Amino acid sequence: MLAISCGIVIFISVIVNKRIDTALKEQVNSDFRRISMALHQYKLDNKRYPSSEQGLMALYYAPQIAPLAEKWNGPYINRETLIHDPWKNAYRYRSSDAPPGFEITSLGADAKNGGKGQNADVSVSYQSDEH
């Protein structure tokens, strides 16, 4: 009887963990969509994406380091916490100028490169066709 109970608990635990993994990855993808839209709006106003050095904080606060955003019309995101993944780690952001683009990455629960499950890295990138 104890073996059956333990088996049921383990089975339920596996199902719950998979659902949590799925929910957290869905949250990351939702964040990526919202951040990407904010980055595109920033670019419409300022003719460029925030630099890698300015980071995603440029979506919430006007950049104080060059290149300054002369036509900053933010905040472009509605809360500062959006720049953190579900594990409270800052999303990594990298931009490029030629062609204009960006990459946003979550390193997962362990905040380290690589991994599986909740520790897996997830990223999205965008590259414009303008030069």
C-alpha positions as CSV (number, residue, x, y, z in Angstrom):
1,M,0.0,0.0,0.0
2,L,2.8,2.4,0.9
3,A,4.5,1.7,-2.5
4,I,1.3,2.5,-4.3
5,S,0.9,5.7,-2.4
6,C,4.5,6.7,-3.1
7,G,4.0,5.9,-6.8
8,I,0.9,8.1,-6.9
9,V,2.7,11.0,-5.2
10,I,5.6,10.8,-7.6
11,F,3.3,10.6,-10.6
12,I,1.3,13.7,-9.4
13,S,4.6,15.5,-8.7
14,V,5.9,14.9,-12.2
15,I,2.6,16.2,-13.8
16,V,2.6,19.3,-11.6
17,N,6.2,20.1,-12.4
18,K,5.6,19.7,-16.1
19,R,2.6,22.1,-15.9
20,I,4.7,24.6,-13.9
21,D,7.5,24.4,-16.5
22,T,4.9,25.0,-19.2
23,A,3.3,27.9,-17.4
24,L,6.7,29.6,-16.7
25,K,7.8,29.2,-20.3
26,E,4.4,30.7,-21.5
27,Q,5.1,33.6,-19.1
28,V,8.5,34.1,-20.7
29,N,7.1,34.1,-24.2
30,S,4.4,36.5,-23.2
31,D,7.0,38.8,-21.7
32,F,9.1,38.5,-24.9
33,R,6.1,39.6,-27.0
34,R,5.4,42.6,-24.7
35,I,9.0,43.6,-24.5
36,S,9.4,43.2,-28.3
37,M,6.4,45.5,-28.9
38,A,7.9,48.1,-26.5
39,L,11.3,47.9,-28.3
40,H,9.6,48.5,-31.7
41,Q,7.7,51.5,-30.3
42,Y,11.0,52.9,-28.8
43,K,12.6,52.5,-32.2
44,L,9.7,54.3,-33.9
45,D,10.1,57.3,-31.6
46,N,13.9,57.3,-31.5
47,K,15.0,55.8,-34.8
48,R,17.0,53.0,-33.1
49,Y,16.7,50.3,-30.5
50,P,18.2,51.0,-27.0
51,S,21.9,50.1,-27.0
52,S,23.0,46.9,-25.3
53,E,24.6,49.2,-22.6
54,Q,21.3,51.0,-22.0
55,G,19.5,47.7,-21.8
56,L,15.8,47.1,-21.2
57,M,15.7,49.8,-18.5
58,A,15.6,52.3,-21.4
59,L,12.0,51.2,-22.0
60,Y,11.1,52.3,-18.5
61,Y,13.4,55.3,-17.9
62,A,14.8,57.7,-20.4
63,P,18.4,56.7,-21.1
64,Q,21.1,58.7,-19.3
65,I,24.0,57.3,-21.4
66,A,24.7,57.8,-25.1
67,P,23.0,57.5,-27.4
68,L,20.4,59.6,-25.7
69,A,16.8,59.2,-26.8
70,E,15.9,62.7,-27.9
71,K,12.3,61.7,-28.6
72,W,11.8,59.3,-25.7
73,N,8.1,59.1,-25.1
74,G,7.9,56.3,-22.5
75,P,7.6,54.5,-20.4
76,Y,7.2,51.9,-23.1
77,I,6.4,49.1,-20.6
78,N,3.9,49.4,-17.8
79,R,6.0,48.0,-15.0
80,E,9.7,47.7,-14.3
81,T,9.3,44.1,-13.2
82,L,8.5,43.1,-16.9
83,I,12.3,43.2,-17.5
84,H,12.7,40.2,-15.2
85,D,11.8,36.6,-15.9
86,P,9.5,34.5,-13.8
87,W,12.5,33.5,-11.6
88,K,13.3,37.2,-10.8
89,N,16.4,37.2,-13.0
90,A,16.9,40.1,-15.4
91,Y,16.3,39.3,-19.0
92,R,19.5,39.6,-21.0
93,Y,19.3,42.1,-23.9
94,R,21.6,42.7,-26.8
95,S,21.1,45.1,-29.7
96,S,22.7,45.5,-33.1
97,D,22.8,48.5,-35.4
98,A,23.6,47.0,-38.9
99,P,21.0,45.7,-39.5
100,P,18.9,46.9,-36.7
101,G,17.9,44.2,-34.3
102,F,17.9,42.8,-30.8
103,E,17.9,39.5,-28.8
104,I,16.3,38.9,-25.5
105,T,17.2,35.9,-23.4
106,S,16.1,34.2,-20.2
107,L,18.7,31.9,-18.7
108,G,16.0,29.9,-16.8
109,A,15.6,29.2,-13.1
110,D,19.3,28.5,-12.6
111,A,20.4,31.8,-14.3
112,K,23.2,29.8,-16.1
113,N,23.8,29.1,-19.7
114,G,22.3,25.8,-20.9
115,G,20.1,23.5,-18.9
116,K,16.9,21.5,-19.2
117,G,13.3,22.0,-18.0
118,Q,13.1,25.1,-15.8
119,N,16.8,25.7,-16.2
120,A,16.6,25.8,-20.1
121,D,17.6,29.0,-21.8
122,V,14.9,30.7,-23.9
123,S,15.5,33.5,-26.3
124,V,13.9,35.6,-29.0
125,S,15.6,37.7,-31.7
126,Y,14.6,40.1,-34.3
127,Q,16.6,41.4,-37.2
128,S,15.2,44.2,-39.5
129,D,15.7,44.1,-43.2
130,E,16.6,47.8,-43.3
131,H,20.3,48.7,-43.4
